[in-house]
């Protein structure tokens, strides 16, 4: 997820630069790079959320960590899986919208 953080920071910097200089991102021809990057980050985020869910199920159901170690609360693991799934849904929406924008730009040209 740290790679996702870096990718999002880079995109935020590009957006801020384009807003300050009135640089049109749609006409630069670089939109396909953003689409590929978003899809790669979406797949990595899905993998992270899925592996977190599998690990949480393993820890809470199979070996019952919450009962064995009273200092660990299993609800923290569940909350982290929910937040990872939410992060994946947001990146999937971003990837879908940039792909749709790319298709619309090439369709109108």
Buried (B, 14 or more C-beta within 10 A) or exposed (E): EEEBEEBBEEBEEBEEEBEEEEEEBEEEEEBEEBBBBBBBBBBBBBEBBBEBBEEBEEBBEEEEBBEEEEEEEBEEBBEBBBEBBEBBBEBBEBBBEBBEBBEEBEEEE
